[in-house]
């Protein structure tokens, strides 16, 4: 089975042949149809996060069930999207309606032989074996490249807008960082009736994708960002700011771009040692809210099928998020492209079984 593997910190990932574990009770084996190259995978490679190596990359994917173990609840041929954060349904957080911060979320999975797998999935591979609760059924007529994005970028970005921030019609929003998640935030903010929706990135090349996703304005991130945002929002600043980068500098910029009484939602995953510093007086005086959005404050078992149905109904189109459709052997270059800030989401498309 071919998969994208990184052998050690600092090494470039490469396609290798790996062996999958057998399918046990409660497991499913899934043939991957499409998998997104997500910034969280890049964070595994560049030291932002600290995974165990050697590591099979990938966690945003859709596929078809090839084999189901006893009690799995799926049948051969079922179409699924993988869920990198399945809820246990029994811990305090799950019992109190917050499955996105389930006590088991973020706990590393057991290695498979000598290999570790990203977020329990290792989905940049031709096939995976996962626990059945790490998959969510979706209709067959959802395009594979869009279904893959439901597993991370879309659920995270749309959830940040709908669930965490509660954006309302007429609210203004600024979105910092225009990767797959940031563009999902832009798309969801416009769908919620927000305006203006101001997209911000360090790369001019993101302008076209931002406008295609529904942004009303595009700004380059610089020292004058807060002033530029105020000029587009009646001199006050945005009602909502979404930080989709995961850096203290951009969190601070989002804070300064938000109006008094506004809300800053941090969606990006940052480094442990990258410290955000805010004035105690400003925190009091500004009356702003600063919070994070973990997996879009979503319950994937409920929210993911609803988004999939929206794609089928034509009320949600994630195609503006996909800038590159590639093969698995092109995935290393997709990571390099992401580091350079080029393009939106790269999606690896796999040939279905004949």
Buried (B, 14 or more C-beta within 10 A) or exposed (E): BBBBBBEEEEEEBEBBEBEBEEBEEBBBBBBBBBBBBBBBBBBBBBEBBEBEBBBBBBBBBBBBBBBBBEEBEBEEEBBBBBBBBBBBEEBEBBEEEBBBBBEBBEEEBEEBEEBBBBBBBBBBBBBBBBBBBBBBBBEEEBBBBBBBBBBBBBBBBBBBBBBBBEBEEEBBBBBBBBBBBBBBBBBBBBBBEBBBBBBBBBEEBBBEBBBBBBBBBBBBBEEEBBEBBBEBBEEBBBBBBBBBBBBBEBBBBBBBBBBEEBBBBBBBBBBEEEEBEBEEEEEEEBEBEBEBBBBBBBBBBEBBBEBBBBBBEEEBBBEBBBBBEBEBEBBBEBBEBBEEBBBBBBBBBBEEEE
